[in-house]
Amino acid sequence: MPPGFMLFCAIPMLRKISTILVPMTVLFAAWVIVFRIPLLPQEQQGLVPLVTYLLYIVGMLLACHFRRGRVFLALLAVGVCYHLFRTQLTHGTDTPEAWLVYRAVSVVVPFNILLVALMREKGFWSMAGRMRLLFVATEIGAVWLTIRLDLHALWVALTRPLINWPALERFAMPQLCLVLILLAAGIAVRRAVSLGSPIEGSVFASCVTLFVVFRWMWSPHVPETFCAASALILIMAVIQDSYNMAFRDDLTGLLSRRVLNEQLPGLGSRYAIAMVDVDHFKDFNDSYGHDVGDQVLKMVGARLMNMTGGGSPFRYGGEEFTVLFPGKSAKEALPHLERLRQAIGDYRMTLRGEDRPRDEERGKSRRSASRKTGEVSVTVSIGVAETGGRQASPQEVLKAADNALYKAKNRGRNQVCLGGDR
């Protein structure tokens, strides 16, 4: 298999992994900054806690505005942890009240991050969102009451060692705290990689932040720097997620027609545009149902994401897709479109029945075994045109590509037709 083809096949996975790599890059930068803060003038060092609080306020306002209840709860959990460190735990756990606060925070905050990792987004002002906020308020009230009443026994029981293993003592945090953080981190990583969601990656970053804060809570500048980084990552995730909703097709993950219309005027003087259409899609939907039809569109979208030759794919609408080839002629784009057509036509999709595995790897193994029963395949017709001649504007090239697509349909489908062919 050519190395270039393998690289393009890896692009969707790289995009999903980036939901983890980007937050980890920010956290690594925070680790570097920790050692640079003492070199700043004293008055500038005093601004760091203020910046941290400001980031949490901005993050919560953005979460409210974009109705991201899970992000709001994550910001609230880590933000409360930071505030209590600044107000109650600055000088350690020498007093009985500080001792209680530390143990309560080390259990309750990771527990809430675990809940955030487990729950699905239900909005902010919805009934589910309001019930979650009520639960958090009740939880805060209950924790405050146990501290005011000096209920040491409860927090002693929750923070006592689960197992006697000397190696765990080096983490310098209650074992239950460590378990909750690891569970939440594992769930967040799995969902981030499988869904490619920046929100899940930011939840994972919150888990890493809690681990670092509890491990090095009284190290200079560690809590404020990492809590600020965590808030920044959550803010970035909200913005990225909102961008994806506005500019990416939710079903296929491709860029939307809105982005296509914005990019057309900036293509330059030499480019090609291809229109891709799924053959007999309406009949396919009528025969197998809309759920299977959606799976077909997802499959076609995944193949388009692997587009070679520098082609940029977009969801045009319905079962139609568009591919831009900046700096290329139609003939230069032709072999890459042929490769796309063949990849889609060769794909065998097993209809999901009661015995079909939901695990993707097991599904792939069944397809590779040439299982014929319950398999379907689809083909696409493609029309491609380039700038020049009568096609002076992107809209005219797009129309010429659409006309070429209809020629491919009329010639029997499952083929690529160049604009201008007779």
C-alpha positions in Angstrom: 0.0 0.0 0.0 1.5 3.4 -1.0 2.7 5.5 2.0 0.7 8.5 0.8 -2.6 6.5 0.8 -1.9 5.2 4.3 -1.4 8.8 5.4 -4.7 9.9 4.0 -6.4 7.0 5.6 -5.0 8.0 8.9 -6.4 11.6 8.7 -9.7 10.9 10.4 -8.0 9.2 13.3 -5.5 12.0 13.6 -8.4 14.5 13.8 -9.9 12.5 16.7 -6.5 12.1 18.5 -6.1 15.9 18.2 -8.9 16.3 20.7 -6.5 14.9 23.2 -3.2 16.3 21.8 -4.3 19.9 21.8 -5.3 20.0 25.5 -2.2 18.2 26.5 -0.1 20.7 24.6 -1.8 23.5 26.6 -1.1 21.7 29.8 2.5 21.1 28.9 2.8 24.8 28.2 1.4 25.4 31.7 4.1 23.2 33.2 6.7 25.3 31.4 5.1 28.5 32.6 5.2 27.4 36.2 8.9 27.7 36.2 8.9 31.1 34.5 6.4 32.8 36.8 9.0 33.3 39.7 11.2 35.3 37.2 8.4 37.9 36.7 8.2 41.1 38.7 6.2 40.7 41.9 3.3 42.8 40.7 2.9 40.7 37.6 3.0 37.5 39.6 0.1 38.9 41.6 -2.0 39.1 38.4 -1.9 35.3 37.8 -4.7 34.4 40.4 -6.8 37.3 39.0 -6.4 35.9 35.4 -7.4 32.5 36.6 -10.6 33.8 38.2 -11.3 35.8 35.0 -10.9 32.8 32.8 -13.4 30.8 34.9 -16.0 33.6 34.8 -15.6 34.0 31.0 -15.8 30.2 30.6 -19.0 29.9 32.6 -20.6 32.8 30.7 -19.7 31.1 27.4 -21.0 27.8 28.6 -24.3 29.4 29.6 -24.6 31.3 26.2 -23.9 28.2 24.1 -25.9 25.9 26.4 -23.1 23.6 27.3 -24.2 22.3 30.7 -21.4 19.8 31.1 -18.7 22.4 30.5 -20.3 24.7 33.0 -20.3 21.9 35.6 -16.6 21.0 34.9 -15.7 24.7 35.2 -17.6 24.9 38.5 -16.0 21.8 39.9 -12.4 22.8 39.1 -13.1 26.5 39.9 -14.5 25.6 43.4 -11.4 23.5 44.0 -9.1 26.4 43.1 -11.1 28.9 45.1 -11.0 26.7 48.2 -7.2 26.3 47.8 -6.8 30.1 47.6 -9.0 30.8 50.6 -8.9 27.7 52.9 -5.9 25.6 52.0 -3.1 28.2 51.3 -1.2 27.2 54.4 -1.9 23.5 54.3 -4.1 21.4 56.5 -2.8 22.4 59.9 -6.2 23.4 61.2 -9.1 21.0 61.7 -11.3 23.0 59.4 -8.7 23.0 56.6 -8.2 19.2 57.1 -11.9 18.7 56.5 -12.0 21.0 53.5 -9.1 19.2 51.9 -10.6 15.8 52.3 -14.1 16.9 51.2 -12.7 18.6 48.1 -10.5 15.6 47.2 -13.5 13.4 47.0 -16.4 15.6 45.9 -14.6 17.5 43.0 -13.2 14.3 41.3 -16.6 12.7 41.8 -18.3 15.5 39.9 -15.8 15.4 37.1 -16.6 11.6 36.8 -20.3 12.5 36.5 -19.5 15.0 33.8 -17.5 12.4 31.9 -20.4 9.9 32.2 -23.3 12.2 31.4 -24.5 13.4 28.0 -25.1 16.9 27.0 -28.7 18.0 28.0 -28.3 21.7 27.6 -28.2 24.3 30.3 -31.8 25.7 30.7 -33.5 22.4 30.0 -35.2 20.4 32.7 -32.3 18.0 32.9 -29.9 20.9 33.0 -31.8 22.6 35.9 -32.0 19.3 37.8 -28.2 18.9 37.5 -27.6 22.4 38.8 -30.0 21.6 41.7 -28.0 18.5 42.5 -24.8 20.4 42.6 -26.3 23.1 44.8 -27.6 20.4 47.1 -24.2 18.7 47.1 -22.4 21.9 48.0 -24.9 22.6 50.8 -24.4 19.1 52.2 -20.6 19.3 52.1 -20.7 22.7 53.8 -23.0 21.3 56.5 -20.6 18.4 57.2 -17.7 20.8 57.6 -19.7 23.2 59.8 -20.8 20.3 62.1 -17.2 18.9 62.2 -18.3 15.5 60.9 -14.8 14.1 60.8 -15.8 10.4 60.7 -17.5 10.7 57.3 -14.4 12.2 55.5 -12.0 9.9 57.4 -14.0 6.9 56.1 -14.0 8.2 52.5 -10.3 9.2 52.5 -8.7 6.2 54.3 -6.5 4.0 52.1 -8.3 1.4 50.0 -5.3 -0.9 49.8 -1.9 -1.0 51.6 0.5 -0.4 48.8 3.5 1.9 49.6 3.9 2.9 45.9 0.5 4.8 46.1 1.8 7.1 48.9 4.0 9.0 46.4 0.8 10.4 44.7 0.2 12.4 48.0 -3.6 12.3 47.6 -6.4 10.0 49.0 -6.6 6.8 47.0 -10.3 7.3 46.3 -9.4 10.7 44.8 -6.9 9.0 42.5 -9.4 6.3 41.5 -12.1 8.8 40.6 -9.7 10.9 38.6 -8.4 7.8 36.7 -11.9 6.6 36.0 -13.1 9.9 34.7 -9.9 10.3 32.6 -10.4 6.9 31.0 -14.0 7.5 30.1 -13.1 11.0 28.7 -10.3 9.6 26.5 -12.5 6.9 25.1 -15.3 9.3 24.2 -12.9 11.9 22.8 -11.2 9.4 20.5 -14.5 7.7 19.4 -16.5 10.9 19.0 -13.7 13.3 18.0 -15.3 15.8 20.4 -13.3 18.7 21.8 -15.6 18.8 24.8 -14.5 15.3 25.8 -10.9 16.3 25.3 -11.4 19.2 27.6 -13.0 16.9 30.3 -9.8 14.8 30.1 -7.7 17.9 30.6 -9.8 18.7 33.7 -8.9 15.2 35.0 -5.2 15.8 34.4 -5.5 19.3 36.1 -7.0 17.8 39.2 -4.3 15.1 39.4 -1.5 17.8 39.1 -3.2 20.1 41.6 -3.8 17.5 44.2 -0.3 16.0 43.7 1.5 19.4 43.9 -1.1 21.5 45.6 1.4 23.5 47.7 4.1 23.9 45.1 4.5 27.5 44.1 2.2 28.7 41.3 1.0 25.2 40.3 -2.7 25.4 41.3 -3.3 28.8 39.6 -1.3 28.0 36.5 -2.9 24.6 35.8 -6.4 25.7 36.8 -6.0 28.6 34.4 -4.9 26.2 31.7 -7.9 24.0 32.4 -10.3 26.9 32.1 -8.7 28.0 28.8 -9.0 24.5 27.4 -12.7 24.3 28.3 -13.2 27.7 26.7 -11.4 26.6 23.5 -13.6 23.4 23.5 -16.8 25.4 23.7 -15.7 27.7 20.8 -14.5 24.7 18.7 -17.6 22.7 19.3 -19.8 25.7 18.4 -17.8 26.2 15.2 -18.3 22.5 14.3 -22.0 22.9 14.8 -22.1 26.0 12.6 -19.7 24.9 9.9 -19.6 21.1 9.9 -22.2 18.7 8.8 -23.3 16.8 11.9 -23.9 13.5 10.1 -20.8 13.1 8.0 -18.4 15.4 9.8 -17.6 17.2 6.5 -17.5 21.0 6.2 -20.8 22.4 5.3 -22.1 24.2 2.2 -21.8 27.5 4.1 -18.0 27.0 4.3 -18.0 26.1 0.6 -19.7 29.3 -0.3 -17.2 31.3 1.7 -14.2 29.5 0.2 -15.3 29.7 -3.5 -14.3 33.4 -4.0 -10.7 32.8 -2.8 -9.8 29.9 -5.0 -7.6 31.9 -7.4 -7.3 31.5 -11.1 -6.7 27.8 -11.5 -8.8 25.1 -9.8 -11.2 22.3 -10.4 -14.5 21.5 -8.8 -16.1 18.1 -8.6 -19.7 17.2 -7.7 -20.3 13.7 -6.2 -23.8 12.2 -6.0 -24.8 8.8 -4.5 -26.6 6.7 -7.2 -30.2 5.6 -6.6 -30.1 7.0 -3.1 -33.8 7.6 -2.9 -34.5 4.0 -3.9 -31.9 2.8 -1.4 -33.6 4.8 1.4 -37.0 3.4 0.4 -35.7 -0.1 0.4 -33.6 -0.2 3.6 -34.8 2.8 5.6 -33.3 6.2 6.6 -31.1 4.8 9.3 -29.2 2.7 6.7 -29.2 5.6 4.4 -27.5 7.7 7.0 -24.9 5.0 7.4 -24.3 5.2 3.6 -23.8 9.0 3.8 -21.4 8.6 6.7 -19.4 6.0 4.7 -19.2 8.2 1.7 -18.2 11.1 3.9 -15.4 9.0 5.5 -14.1 8.2 2.0 -14.2 11.8 1.0 -12.2 12.7 4.1 -9.5 10.4 2.8 -9.5 12.3 -0.5 -6.1 12.4 -2.2 -4.7 15.0 -4.5 -5.3 17.9 -2.2 -9.1 17.8 -2.6 -11.2 19.5 0.0 -14.6 17.8 0.5 -17.9 19.5 1.5 -21.4 18.3 2.2 -23.4 20.1 -0.5 -26.8 18.8 0.5 -28.8 15.6 0.6 -26.7 12.9 -1.1 -24.6 15.4 -3.0 -21.0 16.4 -2.1 -18.5 18.8 -3.5 -14.7 18.6 -3.8 -12.5 21.6 -4.4 -9.0 21.1 -6.1 -7.2 24.4 -5.8 -4.3 24.8 -8.3 -5.3 21.7 -10.3 -7.0 21.1 -13.6 -9.9 18.7 -14.1 -7.6 16.1 -15.8 -5.2 16.3 -12.8 -8.1 15.7 -10.4 -9.5 12.8 -12.5 -7.3 10.0 -11.1 -8.0 11.0 -7.5 -11.8 11.1 -8.2 -11.5 7.7 -9.9 -9.8 6.3 -6.8 -12.6 7.7 -4.7 -15.3 6.2 -7.0 -13.7 2.8 -6.8 -13.2 2.9 -3.1 -16.9 3.6 -2.5 -18.0 1.1 -5.0 -15.8 -1.7 -3.6 -17.0 -1.1 0.0 -19.4 -3.7 1.3 -21.7 -2.6 4.2 -23.3 -5.3 6.3 -26.8 -4.3 7.3 -27.2 -4.0 11.0 -29.4 -6.9 12.2 -29.8 -8.5 15.6 -26.6 -10.5 15.2 -24.5 -7.7 13.7 -21.7 -6.6 16.2 -21.7 -2.9 17.2 -18.0 -3.0 17.6 -16.3 -1.4 14.5 -13.3 -3.8 14.5 -15.6 -6.9 14.6 -17.6 -5.3 11.8 -14.5 -4.9 9.7 -13.5 -8.5 10.2 -16.9 -9.7 9.0 -16.6 -7.5 5.9 -13.1 -8.8 5.2 -14.4 -12.4 5.3 -16.5 -11.6 2.3 -19.8 -12.3 4.0 -22.5 -12.0 1.4 -25.7 -12.3 3.4 -27.2 -8.9 4.4 -24.5 -6.9 2.5 -25.2 -3.9 0.4 -23.0 -1.5 -1.7 -23.5 1.8 -3.3 -21.9 3.7 -6.2 -21.4 7.3 -6.9 -21.4 9.4 -10.1 -19.0 12.3 -10.3 -18.8 15.4 -12.5 -15.7 17.6 -12.6 -15.0 20.9 -14.3 -12.2 23.5 -14.2 -11.9 27.2 -14.6 -11.3 28.7 -18.0 -13.3 29.3 -21.2 -16.9 30.1 -20.4 -16.4 29.2 -16.7 -14.9 32.5 -15.4 -16.5 32.5 -11.9 -16.6 29.7 -9.3 -20.4 29.6 -9.6 -20.1 28.9 -13.3 -17.5 26.2 -12.7 -19.8 24.7 -10.1 -22.6 24.7 -12.6 -20.4 23.1 -15.2 -19.4 20.3 -12.7 -23.1 19.8 -12.0 -23.9 19.4 -15.7 -21.0 16.9 -16.0 -22.5 15.0 -13.1 -25.8 14.7 -14.9 -23.9 13.4 -18.0 -22.4 10.7 -15.8 -25.9 9.8 -14.6 -27.2 9.6 -18.1 -24.3 7.4 -19.2 -25.2 4.7 -16.7 -23.9 6.1 -13.4 -20.9 4.8 -11.4 -18.4 6.9 -13.5 -16.6 10.2 -13.6 -17.4 12.7 -16.4 -15.3 15.7 -17.3 -17.0 19.0 -18.0 -17.1 19.6 -21.7 -17.2 15.9 -22.7 -19.8 15.0 -25.2 
